[in-house]
Amino acid sequence: MIVRCYISEVDVTVDLKSIFKAQSIEIEDSVEYIARGKRFFLIKAGGV
């Protein structure tokens, strides 16, 4: 699943599968994800 995320004011594309394989994601709320020590703000996720 490829999603566009907002990280430190930079719009990037992130492959969530690679994040899940690297480290479990803690969901603080419906759109905020913590992974690899960075904060990811989910903007759009197709097919979710």
Backbone as a ProteinNet text record, in pm:
[ID]
protein_1_A
[PRIMARY]
MIVRCYISEVDVTVDLKSIFKAQSIEIEDSVEYIARGKRFFLIKAGGV
[TERTIARY]
84.9	0	88.4	74.4	151.5	62.9	116.3	39.5	124.5	57.8	127.5	121.6	236.9	243.9	304.9	275	326.9	427.7	555.7	660.6	747.5	746.8	830.3	812.3	688.4	652.1	697	723.4	762.6	665	606	511.1	589.1	576.9	652	560.1	608.8	535.1	603.6	525.9	581.3	514	593.4	539.6	517.3	389.9	360.5	406.7	413.9	458.9	601.3	687.5	825.9	833.5	742.2	740.5	693.6	588.3	537.7	643	721.1	825.3	937.4	964.7	1074.8	1037.9	916.8	877.8	726.2	669.3	524.9	488.4	371.8	326.9	229.5	256.4	165.7	71.9	-57.7	-155.9	-202.1	-163.2	-201.8	-343.1	-377.1	-513.9	-542.3	-647.8	-690.4	-595.7	-513.4	-429.8	-280.6	-241.8	-101.3	-34	79.9	152.6	295.3	344.7	482.8	558.4	665	744.1	887.6	980.6	1123.1	1161	1095.7	1128.2	1083.3	1004.8	956.4	804.8	750.8	605.7	549.9	452.9	392	247.3	209.6	71.3	8.6	-85.1	-147.3	-238.5	-212.6	-294.1	-395.4	-348.2	-438.7	-391.9	-485.5	-452.3	-556.1	-518.4	-611.6	-644.3	-771	-812.6	-816.8	-812.3	-816.8	-958
-119.7	0	124.6	205.8	328.9	445.3	529.2	644.6	770.1	881.9	1010.1	1061.8	1098.1	1143.4	1282.4	1351.1	1484.6	1470.7	1482.8	1464.5	1589.7	1657.7	1776.6	1875.1	1902.1	1999.3	1957.1	1828.2	1778.6	1669.2	1684.5	1586.2	1474.2	1353	1240.3	1120.7	1021.2	896.8	789.3	717	616.7	482.9	377.8	242.7	188.2	178.2	134.6	-7.9	-91	-228.3	-230.7	-145.3	-142.6	-93	-2.8	47.3	-62.5	-134	-242	-349.2	-378.9	-480.2	-432.8	-303.4	-249.6	-236	-193.4	-165.1	-151.7	-199.2	-185.8	-38.3	-3.3	135.7	155.5	256.8	291.7	400.2	372.7	470	556.4	683.5	775.6	828.1	851.8	890.2	839.6	883.3	824.4	853.6	956.5	992.9	1002.7	989.2	1008.6	875.2	853.5	728.4	756	671.2	682.8	560.9	581.6	470	515.4	430.4	460.6	591.9	625.5	746.9	874.7	861.9	980.1	985.1	1103.3	1121	1137.1	1052.8	1053.9	1099.9	1200.1	1244.4	1195.6	1104.6	1044.2	1144.9	1169.7	1262.8	1187.8	1085.3	1013.4	869.5	777.3	635.9	571.1	539.5	479	336.2	300.3	163.4	125.3	223	192.6	211.7
0	0	0	-99.9	-109.7	-65.6	23.3	69.7	61	50.4	53.3	196.3	248.7	387.2	395.1	504	530.3	643	610.5	710.8	714.6	828.1	845.2	729.6	695.4	592.5	452.9	432.8	301.3	259.7	142.3	90.9	23.9	76.5	22	4.2	-68.4	-84.7	-2.2	76.3	166.8	142	138.5	125.9	266.6	307.7	444.2	471.1	367.6	388.6	442	389.7	435.8	579.9	615.6	753	848	809.5	893.5	915	810.2	821.9	913.8	910.4	989.3	1136.8	1163.5	1301.5	1309.1	1417.5	1434.2	1448.7	1400.3	1404.3	1520	1600.7	1709.5	1658.1	1666.6	1618.7	1735.9	1734.6	1841.1	1818.7	1693	1659	1518.6	1457.3	1330.6	1214.5	1225.5	1111.7	1142.9	1268.8	1303.6	1330.3	1267.1	1282.8	1329.4	1420.3	1464.2	1413.4	1339.9	1288.7	1267.6	1301.7	1284.3	1350.2	1460.6	1533	1465	1357	1287	1295.3	1282.1	1289.5	1148.1	1115.2	982.7	994.2	916.7	913.7	783.6	795.6	677.8	608.5	481.3	403.7	318.5	246.8	158.1	146.3	159.5	145.4	55.6	-64.7	-158.4	-120.4	-128.5	-101.8	43.9	131.8	275.3	325.1
[MASK]
++++++++++++++++++++++++++++++++++++++++++++++++

